[in-house]
């Protein structure tokens, strides 16, 4: 490529500089955070009415995480026609891994619950990736002389090798009708949260995603 004037050369330098900056900007994308819905399935055989009183249960050994999830999800899916009850308001924390089914059924019956939304942590994956270093040549607009140009135009912006650790949190959420007593599956979904900064950040992302999907499926 030939440049006819100093103006053309300056323009070319700006283009190269812009490309170099874009290349640098791409690096953090691999470490982006967010939440993604991997699977959403609505039971085509379910013919029951829309729920009016929903119980939200977060299955977690940590009572604080459980309460935060149940409270936030309940707030997200409550509307004028739906009352939502966080599980921590009516269900005692179990003392063991043994489920007291009679107690659970009694609470659902006594509080007139007609649907249950339950979420559980499926797994947490941690992956370490080696990222090789890159050299980027960034031109500067010094063109008064060859030596001045040659000595100052090319500066190396060096990105060193590093290790990146990515965390993926997978959550499964099921929506059941509470009548009949055994409960029919209405909808199920699986989501992945990528590199959440905290448990609360993961909860926030999942809550918004699930609430939006339930509205899309016309279940709220």
N, C-alpha and C positions, 0 to 999 in steps of 0.2 A: 504494500500500500504506500503511495506517495502523497506527501502533504505539500500543497502549493504555497502555503504561507504560514507565518507564525500563529495566525489566528486559527488555522486548521489544526496545527499541532496542539494548541491549547485545548481545542475542542476534543481532540482525540485523547488527550491526557485526562480530561474530565470524565470521559466515557470509561477509560480503564480504571480510574479511581473509583467510579461508581460501581463497577463490576467487582472490584476488590472489596469494597465495603459491603456489598450484597453477600459475597462469599463469607465474610466474617459474621454477618448477621444470621446466616443459616445455621451456624454451629449450635446455638442454644435450643433449636427446635427439637432436637433428639431428646432433650431433657424436659420437654413440655409436660404440663400437668393438665388433667382433665378427666372426664368420666364418659364412658361409652357404653351404650346398650348393645350387648352381644346377641341377645335372643329375647323375643317377645312373642308369646303364644296365648291366644284367647280361645277358650273352649267353645267350639261351635255347637256343642250339644247342650250347653247351659241355657236354660230358658226362664230362669227365675227373675224376679223383679230387681230393680236397682236397690242397692243397699241404702238404708236410711240411718243406721247406727253401726259404725265400724269400730272394731277393736284393733289397735296397732300393737304388734309385739316385735320387739327386737331381741333376738336370741344371742345374748352375750354374757360371758362370765363376769364382765366388768359392769357393776351396777350403774356407774356414772355414764358410761358409753350407752348402755341400754336405755337409760332415762333420757339422755340427750336425743338419741335417735327417735324414740317413741314420741317425745314431745314435739320435735321438729317435724316429723312426718305427719303427725296429727294436725298440726297447724297448717301444713301445706295442702292437705286434702280436704279440710273443712270448708264447707260452703253453706249457702242458705238452706239447702235441702238435705244436708248431711251433717250428722253429729258424729264426731270422732273421739274415741276414748283412748288415751295412752295406757298401755298395759300396766305401767307402774302405778297407776291410780287405783286399779281394782285387783291386781294380781300380786300376791306376796312373792318375794324372791325365794325360789326353791332352795332348800337346805342341802339337797343332794342332786345327783344326776337322774334320779328316778322321778318320772312324771306322775303327778297325781291327777289322772284324767278326770276323776269324779269331781274334784275341786274345780278344775278348769271348766268343765261342762256346766257346773252349777253357777259359776260366775257369769258365764256367757248367757245362761238362761235368765238369771236374776236381774242382770243389767240390760236385758232385752237386746242383745247384740245380734244383728242379722248378717254380719260379714266380718271376716278376720283378715287383716293384712299382716303377714309375718315375714321378717327378713332374717337371714343368717349369713355369717361370714363363711364362705366356702374355702378360701385359701388366700395366703399372702405369698407372692413370689418376689424374690429379690435376685436381680441379675446384674453382675458386674461386667462391664464392657470396656475393653482397651481401645482408646481413641488415639491414633497416631498423630504426631504433630504435623503442622502444615506451614509452609512459607508463603507469604503473600507479598508481592512487590507493589508498593504504593507510590505513584509518581507525584512529584510536587511541581508547582508552576514556576520554576526558575529557569528561564531560557535566554538570559542575557549573553552568556558565553558557553562555549562547549565545555570548558573545564568546570565552570560554575554549575552547569546543567548536570554534567557527569558525576560531579562530586556530591551533589545535594538531591538530585531527583530520586534516585533509588535508595530507599530505606527499607530495611527488612522489618516487617511486623511478624514476630515469631510466636506461634501458638504451640506450646510444649505438649509432649505426650501426657496423657492423664487417664485415670480410671474413673468411669462413670457408673454409679450404682442406681439402677432403676427399680422401683417398687410398684407392684401391681396388686391391688386389693380387689378380690372378686366377691360380689354379694349376690345372693339368690333371694328373690322376693316372690312370694306366692299370695294370691288373693282367693280366699275361700268364702263360699256361702255358709252361713251358720245353721241354716235350716234346709234339709233335715239335720239332726244332731251331728251325724258323722261329717257333714260339710262336703260340698262338691267344689272341685277346683274350677274357678272362673277364669283366672289368668295367671301366668307365670312369666318371670323375666330374670335375666342374668346380666349383671353390669360389671364392668372393670373400671376402677379408679387408678389413674396413673400418677405416681409420685405425689400423693397428697402430703401436704406439709404437716398435717396433724390428723388425729382421729376426727376432730370436728370438721376439718376441711373435707374429709372423705364423706362424712355424714351429709354435709351441705350439698355436695354434688349428687349423691345418690338420691336424696330427698327430692330435689328439683327434677331430676331425670324421671323418677318413678311417678311423681305427681303429674308431670306432663304426659307421660305415656298412658296413664290411667284415663286422663281426659281424652286423649286421642282415641282410645279404645271405647269411649263412651260408657265408662264404668263409674264415673262420678257425676 
